[in-house]
C-alpha cells in the first residue's frame, strides 16, 4: 500500500481524535522532504496532550493536537502546512536527516500552500522551546513564495549566497514588444536574464530537450539571456563557481566579488547564530 492507503486504513480504525503529523503530514501535503524521511516506514500522528497514547507498531505518536491547526487532505485529518513545517524542526540536529536548506525548501512549499509567509512565523512563535528552533528561526527569513520545486529553491539560495541580486521566482517573461514568452524559474527583470533549472526527471527525454530548445529560442528572441542550471551546478564546487561567474557576467556583477564558498549548500545554521550557552556558576 502507498502512504495514502496506509493512512486511510489507520484513520478507519483510529480509537480517538488525531491528525497525521510530522513527516507523514508533510508527505500527504506534498511538502518536499529529504530522501531519508520520504522513505520513513512509520506513520506519524498527533493526539491531544491529555489523551492516551496510541500504541501500534507502525505508528509514531506525538502530543499537542490542541495547539495545531488541522486541515483535510484526501479526506484525512492532517496537521496544516505551517505547523507541519515547525514540526520538521524535530528532525534537525547532529545525526538527524533535516538540515537548514531542507527547511527552506519545505518552507517555500508550505508558504505556497498557505499563500503567505506569516503563518510560518506564528507557528514558531507559538511554541515553547520547540526542537530545532534555532535553525527554523534562521531559515524563516530565507523562505520565499513562488518556487515550484526543491531545486529552484536551492538554485535561488546559491545565487543569493554568492552575492548576486535576488531573482523573482516563476515570474512572467515578456518581450520588449509585450509578447508573453512564458514563465522563468529565476527572473532578473531589469537585466533581462532568466535562470532555468533543468531537472533530470523532466528534461532528459528527447521530446523534452526539443521543447526546452524551442522555448529557449523563443525567450532569447525576446531579448532575454537564458542561463541553464543543473544539479551539479548547485552541488559541485567547480561547476558552481563556473555557473555563478556565467550569471555574474549577464547580471553585470564583478565575478571577483562572488562568494563562491558561501554559495554551497548549507546543512547547519551558522554557529554564530546559535544562542550562547549559559555558564554554570
Protein Blocks (a to p, Z undefined) as FASTA:
>chain_A
ZZklmmmmmmmmocbdcddehjlmmmmnopacdfklmmombdcddddfkbccdddfkbcc
dehklmpccddeehiacddfklmmmmmmmmgcehiabdfklmmmmmmmmmmmnopaklmm
mmmmmpghiehklmmmmmmmmpcehiabfklmmmmmmmmmnopacddehiacddfkopaf
bjcfbdcfknopacddddfklmmbmklmmmmmmmmmmmmmnopacddddfklmmpmklmm
mmmmmmmmmnopafklpcfklmpccfbdcfklpccddddZZ
